[in-house]
Amino acid sequence: MQTVLAEKQSIQSSITAENYAFLQRYIYQESGIVIDAGKNYLLESRLLPIVKQENLSTLNDLCNLLRATAPLPLKSKVVESMTTNETLFFRDIALFDGFQKNVLPELINARRDTKKISIWSAAASSGQEAYSIAMILKDMGLEGWRIQILGTDLNQQILDRAAAGRYLQIEVNRGLPAKYLVKHFTRVGLDWQINDSLRSMVSFQKFDLRSSMRSLGPFDIVFCRNVLIYFDVETKKKILSEIQKTMNSRGLLALGAAETTINLSTTYSRVAYGPATFYQVP
Ligand SMILES: C[S@@+](CC[C@H](N)C(=O)[O-])C[C@H]1O[C@@H](n2cnc3c(N)ncnc32)[C@H](O)[C@@H]1O
């Protein structure tokens, strides 16, 4: 009890206005993520564990270290801890239904000569989105086709998890149909490991969405879901414009349920398959 109290007293959560503004600028500069005013609880919950690990006393100490000679791993740790990695298998099932029943049959027909399909999961987090796409494609029985699924994210730690393809029971309980669990996963201790045949369809690499995308693609479909919400309007516009350059003609973009291209880009036209909305390039 005394130790807990002492620990609480030694790690002070209060942060000066100057340091709050410094962290806002620092996180924006390193990731594009906008931290609004009054989000002290967010900074505290994400950064106080780092304060403790680094044997510092306060968030102000952490700011001083970041301003001075903070080693690269610490800088990455701070930025990675500010990313929100919430995800699940088949997130937004209506979108995946449209993808399976409408988008893929049309794409397979259009690519019947080249037999090549390329898909990008552009804010892949721990990989559930990329593997959900892979499971659907596997079901289509495309023998002899070259299927490439690329998952990228800014956060290297979360990408390492994605590449490992190992999930907790609670994670497979969220959104993964039982038939896919049986077909594509093996129990390892308390966890579930994605089988190699599925894992080999997906590759992961670190990529900051604010970078030039010239080296990526061309993709038939881009999933860029639940990440634009963290950016300001200028960053969203730039990302949508860059994504378009990575896409094959008539390629489709999938966004999160709370995201849209409206007022951000005039390039994309909305294509709806029932409740599933995609955005198409010319
Ligand atoms: C909420 S998750 C979305 C995961 C998945 N797309 C989904 O919809 O379930 C957002 C992801 O965006 C990543 N992210 C944040 N800023 C980024 C940036 N500048 N470049 C690339 N990825 C970024 C985060 O690391 C996080 O894993």
The ligand as a Gaussian input file, in Angstrom:
#p B3LYP/6-31G(d) Opt

LIG

0 1
 C       -7.457000       2.454000     -35.232000
 S       -6.160000       1.668000     -36.110000
 C       -6.995000       1.131000     -37.570000
 C       -6.781000      -0.332000     -37.837000
 C       -7.595000      -0.912000     -39.005000
 N       -7.369000      -0.186000     -40.220000
 C       -9.063000      -0.921000     -38.667000
 O       -9.825000      -0.150000     -39.230000
 O       -9.462000      -1.721000     -37.815000
 C       -5.234000       3.080000     -36.682000
 C       -3.791000       2.732000     -37.068000
 O       -3.227000       3.834000     -37.770000
 C       -1.847000       3.886000     -37.466000
 N       -1.302000       5.215000     -37.790000
 C       -1.433000       6.380000     -37.096000
 N       -0.767000       7.362000     -37.694000
 C       -0.212000       6.836000     -38.810000
 C        0.604000       7.366000     -39.859000
 N        0.980000       8.653000     -39.872000
 N        0.995000       6.522000     -40.841000
 C        0.632000       5.212000     -40.834000
 N       -0.142000       4.659000     -39.883000
 C       -0.555000       5.469000     -38.873000
 C       -1.805000       3.536000     -35.998000
 O       -0.519000       3.082000     -35.614000
 C       -2.889000       2.477000     -35.868000
 O       -2.364000       1.184000     -35.900000

